[in-house]
Amino acid sequence: MERSDPYKARARELAVAAGYTDPDVKVERPGMKAWPAWCQFRQAARDEHMAHEAEAARAGIAALKPQDAAYRDSPLTVIGEHDPATVAQMRNCMSVGNAVAGVICADGHLGYAQPVGGVIAYEKQISISGVGFDIGCGNMAVRLDTRFDEIESRVGNIAKDIARIVSFGIGRSNNERVEHELFDDSNAWKASDMEAYRQKAVNQIGTVGSGNHYVDLMRDEAGYVWIGVHFGSRGLGHTSATRYLKAAGGQDGMNVPPAVVDEDSELGQRYIAAMELAGRYSYAGREWVVERVRQIIGGMVTDMVHNHHNYAWRETHDGRDLWVVRKGATPAFPGQRGFVGGSMGDDAVILEGVDSPEAKASLYSTVHGAGRLFGRKEAKRRFSRVEMDAWLQRRGVTLVGADLDESPMAYRRLDEVLAHHATSTRVLHRLTPFAVVMAGEGEFDPFKD
């Protein structure tokens, strides 16, 4: 029995409004089966529905606990262009708790309870749902003293070796045990109340996961090889977030109130300890994978850039001590560098923050990637493997793994996104990808955000 599509009726109306007298007329698509004209408008129908849902949720969210007058109507800086649902979701978030200021970066889009690319500064509070499920997810990049022309002839073999030696998806595909001092820090495990997960964390460290998590090989303007990785705290972070969201009374879904807790409450202190533990774990995992890939390629590290983008930091803004929650956003204080990936077929960049009025208004935050245009299910409906492979072939990218949900066509173009942050960041290096390794099609991973 065919499942009903909740957006079909509205998509058909939009197709007729766009000039299709018959919304069921078949439209040809390169490399894929023809589909009814209305399917082209399904995403627009969904965006419209989500905007209405956010607006409907607005009064209910605001009424849950009246916001102190000092925090009502706090400024929201919107960078770039966004669908109304994303902006409405962010405004709903800022109507709860001690929200001092908010930002939507140019790669922003809907997320669970808070937009990805959304930044909120709280006074004496922290948002568990703002940090999200993949606590400490982040990007790391290192430059080697190895030149691309020295390894060009063996790129295919290097990519296969990475896929064989580094574990993608949910399980561990090798028997390498990763030792790290973090596992001996009993105080940290006790303070976070995550002691029972310690052995699972030992087994999972150094695994990359699935979704948009990757290992990239790139070359810079001078021809030197860079290794880039993107993933987070795996089951440790996901389990921590799930536990503390439940304890804080958090709800599941998109347009739900953020779970905000006081920093000095017993729950808040335990959550902060768990977040910090997951952040350390994320750093350790990314460092191990990068080092393992370096051993495969050869050469020595000559530069390194590393930071989170699903995390909360204690920061001072305008003389106020605040928790700044960045969900899918990268800290970019003046001189602070970040590695920002595009899609698998686009250049990545190393950038740094600059001091400017725009940077201050953005809470010294910038993008963490190009930002999705289409959700995972919509990307699989809309694009073909033929299109994706052709895109990568034109760019000279060797791909191992991945599925259509990560197709370059499902993302914004990074240069267009960065242009909106041109007065708050400066690009230092452009990194052109030549190999991408990701989890394969059909990989199940409950820990991806």
QUISULVEN-V337996 format. One record per residue. SS is DSSP state (H for helix, E for strand, - for the rest). PSI is psi as a letter, one per 40 degrees, with the letter a starting at -180 (NA if undefined). Layout:
ss psi
SS PSI
SS PSI
//
This chain:
ss psi
- h
- h
- h
- i
- h
- e
- e
H d
H d
H d
H d
H d
H d
H d
H d
H d
H d
- e
- e
- h
- d
- h
- e
- e
- h
E h
E h
E i
E h
- h
- e
E i
E i
E i
E i
E i
H d
H d
H d
H e
H e
H d
H d
H d
H d
H d
H d
H d
H d
H d
H d
H d
H d
H d
H d
H d
H e
H d
H d
H d
H d
H d
H e
H d
- h
- h
- h
- i
H d
H e
H e
- i
- f
- i
E h
E h
E h
E h
- h
- a
- h
- i
- i
H d
H d
H d
H d
H d
H d
H d
H d
H d
H d
- e
- e
- h
- a
- f
E h
E d
E i
E i
E h
E h
E i
E e
E e
E i
E i
- i
- i
- h
- d
- i
- i
E h
E e
E h
E h
E h
E h
E i
- h
- f
E i
E i
E h
H d
H d
H d
H d
- a
- d
- g
- h
- e
- i
E a
E i
E h
E i
E i
E h
E i
E e
E h
E i
H d
H e
H d
H e
H d
H e
H f
H d
H d
H d
H d
H d
H d
H d
H d
H d
H d
H d
- h
E h
- i
- a
- d
- a
- h
- e
- i
- e
- h
- h
- h
- h
- i
H d
H d
H e
H e
- g
H d
H d
H d
H d
H d
H d
H e
- f
- e
H d
H e
H e
H d
H d
H d
H d
H d
H d
H e
- h
- e
E i
- d
- a
- a
- b
- f
- i
E i
E h
E i
E h
E i
E i
- a
- d
- e
- e
E i
E h
E i
E h
E h
E i
E h
E i
- b
- e
H a
H d
H d
H d
H d
H d
H d
H d
H d
H d
H d
H d
H d
H d
- e
- f
- i
- i
- h
- a
- c
- g
- i
- i
- i
- g
E h
E i
E h
- d
- e
- i
H d
H d
H d
H d
H d
H d
H d
H d
H d
H d
H d
H d
H d
H d
H d
H d
H d
H d
H d
H d
H d
H d
H d
H d
H d
H d
H d
H d
H d
H d
H d
H d
- i
- i
- i
E h
E e
E i
E h
E h
E h
E i
E i
- e
E g
E i
E h
E i
E h
E i
E h
E h
- f
- e
E h
E h
E i
E h
E h
E h
E h
E h
- f
E i
E h
E h
- g
- i
E h
- e
- h
E i
E i
E h
E h
- i
- a
- i
- e
- e
- i
- i
E i
E i
E h
E i
E i
E i
- i
- h
- i
H d
H d
H d
H d
H d
- e
- f
- f
E i
E a
E i
- e
- a
- d
- h
E i
- d
- i
- i
H d
H d
H d
H d
H d
H d
H d
- i
- i
H d
H d
H d
H d
H d
H d
H d
H d
H d
H d
H e
- f
- h
E h
E h
E h
E a
E i
- i
H d
H e
H e
- i
H d
H e
H e
E i
- i
- h
H d
H d
H d
H d
H d
H d
- e
- e
- d
- e
- e
E i
E h
E h
E d
E i
E h
E h
E h
E i
E e
E h
E h
E h
E i
E i
E i
- h
- e
- h
- h
- h
- e
- e
- i
- NA
//
